[in-house]
Amino acid sequence: MTGLPATHQFLLKQATQLLAGMDPDIYTRPSALCLNSAIGGHVRHCLEHYGSLLQGLPGGQVDYDARRRDPAVETRIPAALSLVESILTALGELVHHRRLPSPHPLMVRSMHGDGTGDWHPSSAGRELQFLVSHTIHHFVLIAALCCVHGIPVEPGFGVAPSTLSYRAACHA
């Protein structure tokens, strides 16, 4: 993959590497230091945002709040790893068939506190960029949870690719 989807491939592969050797108890253990969240909850949340985009692309409507909230992805590492592979495959197929980023406009729903929502225009490229930012921000929370549980993470986990490039240029 090239361009923006390569960033997604990078992020999702980071998740795969982190989860591959993780203790299942750590994956589901909440921490009071992170608002009683667990690594599994953040992983599920990120992956289901990808699923929302992939599901909404064909019809041109993306609703990130209508996620599945699959407890298996949140509590079972193999389920999470399987979903990562499915997402990578789906992104790869869209790129291969030149349907990503789609030139067609999208409508994205934003939810209000009262349960209602509005639809706003967007594009596949814009939503892919949102997923990069969203995923990185959840990955930094995952990295914090790993630190709480004594699990080392690679130095670039939860850091934007542009920040990694900047840091590399400063040390060159």
Buried (B, 14 or more C-beta within 10 A) or exposed (E): BEEBBEBBBBBBEBBBEBBEEBEEEBBBBBBEEBEEBBBBBBBBBBBBBBBBBBBBBEEBBBBBEBBBEBEBBBBBBEBBBEBBEBBBEBBBEBBEEEBBBBEEEBBBBEEEEEEEBEEEEBBBBBBBBBBBEBBBEBBBBBBBBBBBBEBEBEEBBBBBBEEEEEEEEEEE
